[in-house]
Amino acid sequence: MSRWSEEIKLVKPRALRASRAKSATKEKVESYFEELKNVLDKYDLSRKPRCIFNIDEKGFNTEHKPSDVVGDKKSTTQSITPRRSQTVTVIAGENTHIPPFFVFPGKGMLSELLTGGMPGTDSGVSDSGLSKTELFLRYMQEHFIKYVPSCNADNPGDI
């Protein structure tokens, strides 16, 4: 390591499920960007960038503890995760200050899990800790909408 310290470093790999690694094909990525362009054109969003939001979810594996690996200083490494470990998901919206929305594994929500979080942080639960359709709809309809300005053409002051 000391001999090559300018080129390599010791890093922990990022968790990546095998099914997800296999799904990132060139065709699927190209199809995504083609559909994105269609939506931007259809709603004339290229002229209204403040009305474009990136909403994503990130699952944090609570039991993933990979060993360090040696890699190029500019690279990020990944490690395949076991299926049986628990996950906590965070849904977040970008382009404005939207507090996070957590999805915890379990049957009922413990309010103590949000203690110390930023104001407005909200949460839900699912058996797996992964986002489900109902939870994502709740995020959009009850949480996200509270924190975004209107992008309605009838209200140009907000566009």
C-alpha positions as CSV (number, residue, x, y, z in Angstrom):
1,M,0.0,0.0,0.0
2,S,2.7,2.5,0.9
3,R,4.5,1.8,-2.4
4,W,1.4,2.6,-4.5
5,S,-0.4,5.1,-2.2
6,E,-0.9,7.6,-5.1
7,E,-2.9,5.1,-7.2
8,I,-4.6,2.7,-4.8
9,K,-6.5,2.9,-1.5
10,L,-8.2,0.5,1.0
11,V,-12.0,0.8,0.8
12,K,-15.1,-0.9,2.0
13,P,-17.3,-2.1,-0.9
14,R,-20.8,-0.7,-1.4
15,A,-23.7,-3.2,-1.0
16,L,-25.3,-4.3,-4.2
17,R,-27.9,-7.0,-4.6
18,A,-27.1,-9.5,-7.4
19,S,-30.5,-8.9,-9.1
20,R,-29.9,-5.2,-9.2
21,A,-26.4,-5.7,-10.6
22,K,-27.8,-7.8,-13.5
23,S,-30.6,-5.3,-14.3
24,A,-28.4,-2.4,-15.3
25,T,-28.1,-3.2,-19.0
26,K,-27.2,-0.8,-21.8
27,E,-30.6,-1.2,-23.3
28,K,-32.5,-0.4,-20.1
29,V,-30.3,2.7,-19.4
30,E,-30.9,3.9,-22.9
31,S,-34.7,3.3,-22.6
32,Y,-34.8,5.2,-19.3
33,F,-33.2,8.3,-20.9
34,E,-35.4,8.1,-23.9
35,E,-38.5,8.0,-21.7
36,L,-37.1,10.9,-19.6
37,K,-36.7,13.0,-22.7
38,N,-40.3,12.3,-23.7
39,V,-41.6,13.4,-20.3
40,L,-39.4,16.6,-20.3
41,D,-40.7,17.5,-23.8
42,K,-44.3,16.6,-23.1
43,Y,-44.5,18.9,-20.0
44,D,-42.0,21.5,-21.3
45,L,-39.9,20.9,-18.2
46,S,-36.6,21.9,-19.8
47,R,-37.8,25.5,-19.4
48,K,-38.9,24.9,-15.8
49,P,-36.0,23.2,-14.0
50,R,-37.3,24.2,-10.6
51,C,-40.2,21.9,-11.3
52,I,-38.0,18.9,-11.8
53,F,-37.4,16.8,-8.7
54,N,-35.2,13.7,-8.3
55,I,-36.9,11.3,-5.9
56,D,-35.0,8.3,-5.0
57,E,-34.9,5.6,-2.4
58,K,-31.9,4.1,-0.8
59,G,-32.0,0.9,1.2
60,F,-29.5,0.6,4.0
61,N,-28.6,-2.9,4.9
62,T,-28.3,-3.2,8.7
63,E,-26.1,-6.3,8.6
64,H,-23.7,-5.8,5.7
65,K,-20.1,-5.7,6.9
66,P,-17.8,-6.4,4.0
67,S,-14.1,-6.6,4.5
68,D,-11.8,-4.0,3.0
69,V,-10.5,-4.4,-0.5
70,V,-7.7,-2.7,-2.4
71,G,-8.9,-0.6,-5.3
72,D,-7.9,2.3,-7.6
73,K,-8.2,5.7,-5.8
74,K,-10.9,6.9,-8.3
75,S,-13.0,3.7,-8.1
76,T,-15.9,2.7,-6.0
77,T,-16.2,-1.0,-5.1
78,Q,-19.3,-3.1,-4.6
79,S,-20.1,-6.2,-2.6
80,I,-23.1,-8.5,-3.2
81,T,-25.3,-8.6,-0.1
82,P,-27.1,-11.5,1.4
83,R,-30.9,-11.5,0.9
84,R,-31.8,-12.4,4.5
85,S,-30.4,-9.2,6.2
86,Q,-32.7,-6.4,7.3
87,T,-33.0,-3.1,5.4
88,V,-34.1,0.4,6.4
89,T,-35.1,2.5,3.3
90,V,-34.9,6.3,3.0
91,I,-37.0,8.1,0.4
92,A,-35.6,11.5,-0.4
93,G,-36.5,14.3,-2.9
94,E,-34.0,16.7,-4.3
95,N,-34.1,20.2,-5.7
96,T,-35.5,21.7,-2.5
97,H,-35.4,21.1,1.2
98,I,-37.6,18.1,1.7
99,P,-37.1,16.2,4.9
100,P,-36.4,12.4,4.5
101,F,-39.0,9.7,4.8
102,F,-37.8,6.5,6.4
103,V,-39.3,3.0,5.9
104,F,-38.4,0.8,8.9
105,P,-38.9,-3.0,9.0
106,G,-41.7,-4.1,11.4
107,K,-45.4,-4.1,12.0
108,G,-45.8,-0.9,13.9
109,M,-43.9,2.4,14.1
110,L,-41.9,3.5,17.1
111,S,-41.8,7.3,17.3
112,E,-38.4,7.0,19.1
113,L,-36.8,6.0,15.9
114,L,-37.1,9.6,14.6
115,T,-35.7,11.2,17.7
116,G,-33.0,13.7,16.7
117,G,-34.0,13.7,13.1
118,M,-34.4,16.9,11.1
119,P,-37.8,18.7,11.5
120,G,-40.4,17.3,9.2
121,T,-38.9,13.9,9.0
122,D,-41.6,11.2,8.6
123,S,-41.7,7.4,8.4
124,G,-43.7,4.3,7.8
125,V,-43.1,0.6,8.2
126,S,-43.2,-2.5,6.0
127,D,-42.4,-6.1,6.8
128,S,-39.1,-5.9,4.9
129,G,-38.1,-2.3,5.5
130,L,-38.4,-1.8,1.7
131,S,-40.7,0.8,0.1
132,K,-44.0,-0.6,-1.1
133,T,-46.5,1.1,-3.4
134,E,-48.7,2.3,-0.5
135,L,-45.8,3.8,1.3
136,F,-44.5,5.6,-1.8
137,L,-48.0,7.0,-2.5
138,R,-48.1,8.2,1.1
139,Y,-44.7,9.8,0.7
140,M,-45.9,11.6,-2.5
141,Q,-49.4,12.6,-1.3
142,E,-48.8,13.5,2.3
143,H,-45.1,14.3,2.7
144,F,-43.5,15.4,-0.6
145,I,-46.4,17.7,-1.6
146,K,-46.1,19.7,1.7
147,Y,-42.6,20.9,0.8
148,V,-42.6,21.6,-2.9
149,P,-43.8,24.8,-4.6
150,S,-46.6,24.6,-7.1
151,C,-45.5,24.2,-10.7
152,N,-49.0,24.7,-12.1
153,A,-49.2,26.8,-15.3
154,D,-52.2,28.6,-13.8
155,N,-50.0,30.0,-11.0
156,P,-46.9,31.5,-12.9
157,G,-45.6,33.1,-9.7
158,D,-44.6,29.7,-8.5
159,I,-43.2,28.4,-11.7
